[in-house]
Amino acid sequence: MRRFPLLAAAAMLSLTTACEVNQTKEAEAPDVDVNASGGQLPEFDVDAKEVVVGTTEENVSVPDVDVKTKETTVKVPKVEVK
């Protein structure tokens, strides 16, 4: 099961490196005229409350679970780039 992310990453890498990209047209930025004068930011009067953050110890019930695993064969995607 741990091999699937590795295989998926390898497939994506092969797909992205298996193509050739050639620029066929140059890019051009648009012509823009900007006329702006200075503005003003709003002002606020804020009376904030004090927030006190800390920790304390509490007793809580937590499950005690034993997980058993076994290795099995499964079908995984196969990607070929030709």
C-alpha positions as CSV (number, residue, x, y, z in Angstrom):
1,M,0.0,0.0,0.0
2,R,3.0,2.3,0.6
3,R,4.1,1.8,-3.0
4,F,1.1,3.4,-4.6
5,P,2.1,7.0,-3.8
6,L,5.6,6.3,-5.1
7,L,4.2,4.8,-8.3
8,A,1.8,7.6,-8.8
9,A,4.6,10.2,-8.4
10,A,6.7,8.3,-10.9
11,A,3.9,8.2,-13.4
12,M,3.3,11.9,-13.0
13,L,7.0,12.6,-13.4
14,S,7.2,10.6,-16.6
15,L,4.1,12.3,-18.0
16,T,5.5,15.7,-17.3
17,T,8.9,15.0,-18.7
18,A,7.8,13.0,-21.7
19,C,6.6,16.0,-23.6
20,E,8.4,18.8,-25.5
21,V,7.1,22.4,-25.3
22,N,8.1,25.0,-27.9
23,Q,7.0,28.6,-27.7
24,T,5.3,29.5,-31.0
25,K,4.3,33.1,-30.2
26,E,5.9,35.8,-28.0
27,A,3.9,37.2,-25.1
28,E,3.1,40.9,-24.9
29,A,1.9,42.9,-21.9
30,P,-1.2,45.1,-22.4
31,D,-0.9,48.9,-22.5
32,V,-2.3,50.4,-19.3
33,D,-2.7,54.0,-18.2
34,V,-3.0,54.6,-14.5
35,N,-4.0,57.9,-13.0
36,A,-4.5,57.8,-9.3
37,S,-4.2,60.1,-6.3
38,G,-3.5,59.3,-2.7
39,G,-6.3,57.8,-0.7
40,Q,-7.0,57.4,3.0
41,L,-7.2,54.3,5.1
42,P,-10.0,54.0,7.6
43,E,-9.3,54.5,11.3
44,F,-10.8,52.3,14.0
45,D,-11.0,52.7,17.8
46,V,-10.8,49.1,19.2
47,D,-11.2,48.2,22.9
48,A,-9.8,44.6,22.8
49,K,-10.4,42.1,25.6
50,E,-7.5,40.3,27.2
51,V,-7.1,36.7,26.2
52,V,-5.3,34.4,28.6
53,V,-4.0,31.1,27.1
54,G,-2.6,28.3,29.1
55,T,-2.9,24.5,29.7
56,T,-4.4,22.4,32.4
57,E,-4.4,18.6,33.0
58,E,-7.7,16.7,32.7
59,N,-8.4,13.0,32.8
60,V,-10.1,11.7,29.6
61,S,-10.9,8.2,28.4
62,V,-9.0,7.2,25.3
63,P,-9.3,3.9,23.4
64,D,-6.4,1.4,23.5
65,V,-6.4,-0.2,20.0
66,D,-4.0,-2.7,18.6
67,V,-3.9,-2.7,14.8
68,K,-2.6,-5.8,13.0
69,T,-1.5,-5.5,9.4
70,K,-0.6,-8.1,6.7
71,E,1.0,-7.8,3.3
72,T,-1.2,-8.6,0.4
73,T,-1.1,-8.3,-3.4
74,V,-3.3,-5.7,-5.0
75,K,-3.7,-4.3,-8.5
76,V,-2.3,-0.8,-9.0
77,P,-2.5,1.5,-12.0
78,K,0.2,1.1,-14.7
79,V,1.0,4.1,-16.9
80,E,3.2,3.8,-20.0
81,V,4.3,6.8,-22.1
82,K,5.5,6.0,-25.6
